[in-house]
């Protein structure tokens, strides 16, 4: 897909991967509308307009699409990047706690896809989901987060057999990225190995769009880890056990403080 002369709707771009992705996309002749909880943190210009949007709310998503169309006239590419994690040990019943992360990480991206399909009947359009390596390798402390990303992964696999030819869906699986992501997940959250920069992820996302890829794994090391696990089935289990040790250590520290 040629990015020049396209209109793009992007969520979650005030920091991290989204911010790096916005910078990468503006290198092309694009028009971009960003939906974010903090639009004031986004530099706006002739190419970029930022609007406040809470993707956990349907009315906010509907309004974002309406305003984006008024600004750009069309939406060729939609990138559902907004998302967050909890780093925690589940101990009590809290429906709203579960609902919030499911709404943002799972329901919203699918609803964005549905809106994009409605808008582009018979026309070429591209949808991008920012999933996570934890969709493939769930880790201790991230049970709810991993579940939302695994659900998104499962949806995408099935949907690719159902969709019309004019709609292209691409899923991105970043590993731990050097952003504020882990700080917002929980105080003192340990960062899993390996890590990568948001700029690297953004570059791989853009390459994926240009090459019409279905799946993008920004980390070659993570892909190699998955291949090793096919040969040695307990390899990733051992990795998860290391992360379990770090999780227990974090829990012990958290209780002391």
C-alpha positions as CSV (number, residue, x, y, z in Angstrom):
1,X,0.0,0.0,0.0
2,X,1.3,3.4,-0.9
3,X,1.3,5.8,2.1
4,X,1.4,8.9,0.0
5,X,-2.0,10.7,-0.4
6,X,-3.5,8.6,2.4
7,X,-5.7,9.7,5.3
8,X,-4.8,8.0,8.6
9,X,-6.6,7.6,11.9
10,X,-4.2,6.8,14.7
11,X,-4.9,6.2,18.4
12,X,-2.6,6.6,21.4
13,X,0.2,8.8,20.0
14,X,1.1,11.1,22.8
15,X,4.0,8.8,23.9
16,X,5.8,5.5,23.2
17,X,5.2,3.5,20.0
18,X,2.3,5.8,18.9
19,X,4.4,8.9,19.1
20,X,7.3,7.3,17.2
21,X,4.8,6.0,14.6
22,X,3.3,9.4,14.2
23,X,6.7,10.8,13.4
24,X,7.4,8.0,10.9
25,X,4.1,8.5,9.1
26,X,4.6,12.3,8.7
27,X,7.6,11.6,6.5
28,X,5.1,10.7,3.8
29,X,2.5,12.8,2.2
30,X,-0.3,11.9,4.6
31,X,-3.1,13.5,6.6
32,X,-3.4,12.2,10.1
33,X,-6.0,12.5,12.8
34,X,-4.9,11.3,16.2
35,X,-7.3,10.2,19.0
36,X,-5.7,10.4,22.4
37,X,-6.5,11.0,26.1
38,X,-3.9,13.8,26.0
39,X,-4.2,15.6,22.7
40,X,-2.3,18.6,24.1
41,X,0.9,16.5,24.2
42,X,0.8,16.0,20.4
43,X,2.4,18.6,18.0
44,X,-0.3,19.7,15.5
45,X,0.3,21.1,12.1
46,X,-1.1,21.0,8.5
47,X,-0.6,17.2,8.5
48,X,-1.6,16.3,12.0
49,X,-4.7,17.1,14.0
50,X,-5.3,15.7,17.5
51,X,-8.6,15.1,19.2
52,X,-9.4,13.9,22.7
53,X,-10.8,10.3,22.7
54,X,-11.3,7.7,25.3
55,X,-11.3,4.5,23.3
56,X,-13.0,2.6,26.1
57,X,-16.2,4.5,25.2
58,X,-18.2,3.9,22.1
59,X,-19.5,7.4,21.9
60,X,-15.9,8.8,21.9
61,X,-14.9,6.4,19.0
62,X,-18.0,7.4,17.0
63,X,-17.3,11.0,17.5
64,X,-13.6,10.5,16.6
65,X,-14.6,8.9,13.3
66,X,-17.2,11.7,12.6
67,X,-14.6,14.5,13.3
68,X,-11.8,12.7,11.4
69,X,-14.1,12.5,8.3
70,X,-15.0,16.1,8.6
71,X,-11.2,17.0,8.7
72,X,-9.9,14.5,6.1
73,X,-12.9,13.5,4.0
74,X,-11.9,9.8,4.1
75,X,-10.0,7.2,6.2
76,X,-7.7,4.9,4.3
77,X,-5.7,3.5,7.2
78,X,-6.8,3.0,10.8
79,X,-4.1,2.2,13.5
80,X,-5.5,1.0,16.8
81,X,-2.5,1.6,18.9
82,X,-3.9,2.8,22.2
83,X,-3.6,0.2,25.0
84,X,-2.3,-0.4,28.5
85,X,-1.3,-3.1,31.0
86,X,-1.7,-4.0,34.6
87,X,1.2,-5.6,36.4
88,X,-0.5,-7.3,39.4
89,X,-1.6,-10.4,41.2
90,X,-5.3,-11.0,40.9
91,X,-6.7,-11.3,44.4
92,X,-10.2,-9.8,44.6
93,X,-13.3,-9.7,42.4
94,X,-13.4,-6.4,40.5
95,X,-15.6,-6.3,37.4
96,X,-14.7,-2.7,36.4
97,X,-11.0,-3.5,36.6
98,X,-11.4,-6.3,34.1
99,X,-13.9,-4.4,31.9
100,X,-11.6,-1.4,31.5
101,X,-8.6,-3.3,30.0
102,X,-10.8,-5.5,27.8
103,X,-12.6,-2.4,26.5
104,X,-9.4,-0.6,25.6
105,X,-7.2,-3.4,24.4
106,X,-9.7,-5.8,22.7
107,X,-13.2,-4.3,22.1
108,X,-12.0,-0.9,20.8
109,X,-9.7,-2.3,18.1
110,X,-12.4,-4.5,16.7
111,X,-14.9,-1.7,16.8
112,X,-12.5,0.5,14.9
113,X,-12.2,-2.3,12.3
114,X,-16.0,-2.5,12.0
115,X,-16.2,1.3,11.6
116,X,-13.5,1.2,8.9
117,X,-15.2,-1.5,7.0
118,X,-18.6,0.3,7.0
119,X,-16.9,3.4,5.7
120,X,-14.9,1.7,2.9
121,X,-17.4,-0.7,1.3
122,X,-15.7,-1.8,-1.9
123,X,-12.7,0.5,-1.4
124,X,-9.2,-0.5,-0.3
125,X,-8.5,0.1,3.4
126,X,-5.9,-1.0,5.9
127,X,-6.5,-1.8,9.6
128,X,-3.5,-2.2,12.0
129,X,-3.8,-3.7,15.5
130,X,-1.0,-3.1,18.0
131,X,-1.0,-6.4,19.8
132,X,2.0,-7.7,21.9
133,X,4.6,-10.4,22.0
134,X,2.6,-11.4,25.1
135,X,-0.2,-12.5,22.8
136,X,2.2,-15.4,21.9
137,X,4.0,-15.6,25.3
138,X,1.9,-14.7,28.3
139,X,4.0,-13.7,31.3
140,X,3.4,-13.7,35.1
141,X,1.9,-10.5,36.3
142,X,0.3,-9.8,33.0
143,X,-2.6,-12.3,33.1
144,X,-5.3,-9.8,32.1
145,X,-3.1,-7.9,29.6
146,X,-1.8,-11.1,27.9
147,X,-5.4,-12.3,27.7
148,X,-6.6,-9.2,25.8
149,X,-3.7,-9.4,23.4
150,X,-4.1,-13.2,22.8
151,X,-7.8,-12.6,22.2
152,X,-7.0,-9.9,19.6
153,X,-4.5,-12.3,18.0
154,X,-7.2,-15.1,17.8
155,X,-9.7,-12.7,16.4
156,X,-7.3,-11.5,13.6
157,X,-6.4,-15.1,12.6
158,X,-10.1,-16.0,12.2
159,X,-11.1,-12.7,10.6
160,X,-8.5,-13.0,7.9
161,X,-10.4,-16.0,6.5
162,X,-13.7,-14.1,6.7
163,X,-12.9,-10.6,5.4
164,X,-13.6,-9.1,2.0
165,X,-10.6,-8.6,-0.3
166,X,-10.6,-4.8,-0.1
167,X,-9.9,-4.9,3.7
168,X,-6.3,-5.6,4.8
169,X,-5.7,-6.4,8.5
170,X,-2.2,-6.3,10.0
171,X,-1.2,-7.3,13.5
172,X,2.0,-6.0,15.2
173,X,3.7,-7.9,18.1
174,X,6.2,-5.7,19.9
175,X,8.3,-7.0,22.6
176,X,9.1,-4.9,25.7
177,X,9.5,-1.4,24.5
178,X,11.6,1.4,26.1
179,X,8.6,3.7,26.9
180,X,6.5,4.7,29.9
181,X,4.4,1.6,29.4
182,X,5.9,-0.4,32.3
183,X,5.8,2.5,34.7
184,X,2.0,2.9,34.1
185,X,1.5,-0.9,34.5
186,X,2.7,-0.7,38.1
187,X,5.2,1.0,40.4
188,X,8.6,-0.6,40.1
189,X,7.5,-3.0,37.3
190,X,10.5,-5.1,36.1
191,X,11.0,-4.9,32.3
192,X,11.1,-8.3,30.5
193,X,14.1,-9.2,28.3
194,X,14.7,-8.4,25.5
195,X,13.8,-4.8,24.8
196,X,13.6,-2.6,21.8
197,X,13.0,1.1,21.0
198,X,9.7,2.6,19.9
199,X,11.4,3.9,16.8
200,X,12.3,0.4,15.7
201,X,8.7,-0.7,16.2
202,X,7.4,2.3,14.2
203,X,9.8,1.6,11.3
204,X,8.7,-2.0,11.1
205,X,5.0,-1.0,11.2
206,X,5.4,1.3,8.3
207,X,7.4,-1.3,6.4
208,X,4.5,-3.8,7.1
209,X,1.9,-1.4,5.7
210,X,3.9,-0.7,2.6
211,X,4.4,-4.5,2.0
212,X,0.8,-5.5,2.9
213,X,2.0,-7.8,5.6
214,X,-0.5,-9.6,7.9
215,X,1.8,-10.0,10.8
216,X,4.8,-7.9,11.9
217,X,7.3,-9.0,14.6
218,X,9.6,-6.1,15.2
219,X,12.1,-8.2,17.2
220,X,14.0,-10.9,15.2
221,X,15.2,-12.2,18.5
222,X,11.6,-12.9,19.7
223,X,10.9,-14.7,16.4
224,X,14.0,-16.8,17.0
225,X,12.8,-17.6,20.5
226,X,9.5,-18.9,19.1
227,X,11.2,-21.0,16.6
228,X,13.5,-22.5,19.3
229,X,10.4,-23.3,21.4
230,X,9.1,-25.4,18.5
231,X,12.2,-27.6,18.7
232,X,12.5,-27.4,22.5
233,X,8.9,-27.0,23.7
234,X,9.8,-26.0,27.3
235,X,12.2,-23.1,26.3
236,X,9.6,-20.4,26.7
237,X,8.3,-22.1,29.8
238,X,11.8,-21.6,31.3
239,X,11.7,-18.0,30.2
240,X,8.3,-17.6,32.0
241,X,9.7,-19.1,35.1
242,X,12.5,-16.5,35.2
243,X,9.8,-13.8,34.9
244,X,7.9,-15.5,37.6
245,X,10.9,-15.1,39.9
246,X,11.0,-11.4,39.1
247,X,7.3,-11.1,39.7
248,X,7.5,-12.7,43.1
249,X,10.4,-10.5,44.0
250,X,8.4,-7.4,42.9
251,X,5.4,-8.6,45.0
252,X,7.6,-9.0,48.1
253,X,9.0,-5.5,47.6
254,X,5.6,-4.0,47.0
255,X,4.3,-5.5,50.3
256,X,7.2,-4.0,52.2
257,X,6.5,-0.5,50.8
